Amino acid sequence: MELATIIALLEQYRYLILFPLASFEGPILGFITGSLVPLGYFSLLPLYAVLIAADVLPDIAYYFLGRWGGDNRLVQKLIKKAGLDEERFVFVRTLWHEQTTKAMLITKFSYGLSTPLLVIAGLVHLPLGRFIKWSVGLAAGQYAVLLTLGYFFGGQLSLVDSAFAKVQLIILSVIIIGVSYYFFTRYMRKAFWKQNI
């Protein structure tokens, strides 16, 4: 989805469209919407709550998919696609139960591993309360940072007079945040596999 389309949808539908968009494009959307707060498009606290909910509810759905669909072909396909052989699966199970914080950090910031690792949390019967606590905590921290960066960027953006210059700055900043996030998550994935080979 193009950036201009996302911004147009956010301007028109605001909170109604925010939840489904944030479920798919959460981190980048967090920055974009944070930059729109000083411009008057969103209120900070409702925006923060919607972004956290849009991040955590899909996590819980994946958890339940693993919890009650362990023998399901989709679950087995996700595990296989992520490269989780028997030895790595045992490692991940141990990680979820003994180092939940680390497991959730790796899960949220490992490109391509997030969904399988969330499913495995349910599959290995991690207590739901502990899972939700860490999912909410990590989402709250992540969106606090992204909204803060976006908010200060939006404040600076309001000082720019030209609409064309504003669009250029938004596109450039989204590209920088998006590329940085992508490379960080790829790094986390590699680091995860190195530590348990």
N, C-alpha and C positions, 0 to 999 in steps of 0.2 A: 504494500500500500504506500502510495507516495505521501511525502511529508505535507504537501499543500492540501491533499485530500483529508489527511488526519486532522490538520488544524481547522479546516472548514467544517468537518463533522463536529469537532469539539466546540467550535463557536456556536453552531446551531443547536446541538442537543445537550451539550455540557455533561451533566452527571449521568444522564440516561445512556449515552453512548460510551461514556468513560469506562464503565465496568467491563463490557465485553472486549473493548480495545485493550484495556490494561491486562486482561487475562492472557493476551497474546504478545503484546508489545510493551510490557510493564516498565522495565528500566528506562527505555528511551522516552516513553510516554510520561514517566515521572518527571524527567528533566523538562520536557516540553510544557507540561501543564504547570510545573513550578514556575517557569518563566512567564506564564500567563496570569499568575496570581497578582503581581503588582500592577498589571494592566487592567485588572478588574474582572477578568473572565471567570475566576474561581475564587472560592473562599478556602483558606488554607486547611482548616481542620476537617471539613467534610471531604475535601479532596484527598487528604492523607488517609482518612478512614476508608474511602472507596478503593484507593490503590492497595492498601493492605488487604482488604477483603478480596479483591480481585487476584491477589497473589496467593493468599492462603487457601481459599476455597478449592481451586484446582488441585493444590497439594493434597488436600484432604480426600478429594475424589480419587486421585491416584493411589493414595494410601489404602482406601477401601477396595479399590480394584485389586490390589495385591492381597489384602486381608481375606477377601471372599472369592477371589477369582484366581487363586494360585495355580490351579490346573488348567486354566483357560489358555487357549492357544495364543491369544494376544499377549498375555503376560509372559508366556514362555518365549514368544518372538521378541518382545522388548528386552528380555534378559539376554537372549542370544545375540541380538543386534548390538547391544552395548559391550559385548565381548566378555561377559561374565561366565567364565567356565566354573567348574565345581570349586576349585581352589580360591578363585577370586570371590565367589559367592559366599564362601565361609568367612573370608576376610571382611566382606561388607556386612554380613550378619553380626560379626563380633564388633565391628566398628559402630554399628547402630546401637547396640546394647551397652557397650562399654565407654564409647566416646561420642555421645549423641550430638554434642555441639560441633565437633569436627566433622561428623558425618553430614550434618545439615549444611555446614559451610561448603563442603565439597559438593554436595548435591545441588545447591543453589547456584554455584559459580563454576560448574564444570560443563563446558559446552558438549551437548549431546548425551550427557549422562543423567541429567536432572530427572527426566521421567522414569527411566528404569530404576534409579536409586530410590525415588519416592515410592514406587510400586513395591520395591524390596522391603522398605520400612514396614509396610503392611504385611507382606509375605512372611517376615520373620517375627511378626507379632510384637513390634515395639509398642509399648503402652501409648494409646491414643493421646492421653493428656500430655505426656512428655513430647510427643511428636508435634502437637498443636502449639505447645509452649515455645518450642524452638522455631517453628515455622513462623509464628506471629512475631517473635522477638527479632528474628533475622530480617523479615520483611519490614518491620518498623524501623530498624536501623538503616537498611538499604534505602528506603524511601525518604527517611529524614535527610540523608546525605544528598540524594538526587533532587529532592524538592528545595533544599537549601541552595544548592548550586544553581538550580533553575531560577529560584526566586531572585538571587543576586544578579544573575544574568538578565532576567526580565527587568530589573530595576535599571540596569545600565542600558538595556534595549529601549526603554521608554525615553531616554535622552536623545536617541537618534531620530532625526526628523524625517528622513526619506523612507518611504514604505519599501522601496526596492532594497535599500541598504539593510533594513530590518530583516527582510526575507533572506538576504544573503547571509547575514549573521546567524540567523536561526538555523539555516541549512548547514553552515560550516560547523556550528557548535554541536548539532545533532550528529554530524559525521564524526567529529572528534570523539564525542562521548560513545557513540555506537562502535567505532573501531577499537577504542580503548577497552570497552566492555568485552568485545569479541575476543581480543587477544588475551585479556585477563582470564576469561573463561577457558580458552584453549590451553593456557599455561596451567590452570588448575587441573584440567583433565589429565595432562601429561604428568604433572606432579603426583596426582592420585595413583595413576598406573605404575609409576616408578617405585612408589613406596611399598607396593604389595606384590611385586613380581618375585 
